[in-house]
Amino acid sequence: MWTYEKKLQYPINIKNQSPALARVIISQLGGPNGEMGAAARYLNQRYAAPYSQVKAILTDIGTEELAPLCYM
């Protein structure tokens, strides 16, 4: 399902470093309200879901939340 290629999807060239902007970006990905936190919540909630359709939806949403992290 997943393939790993050690290259960036979109090549970048950083001209000016901005530590403040880097902190904002990192908090959106790994912070409590970021992509990783949301994915973990959805994937953990699926284990308590009463119906298989609900489990499937939570799995799909959690996997979708993980997708941006795969391209970082």
Helices and strands as residue ranges (DSSP letters): H 19-30, H 35-45, G 46-48, H 52-70
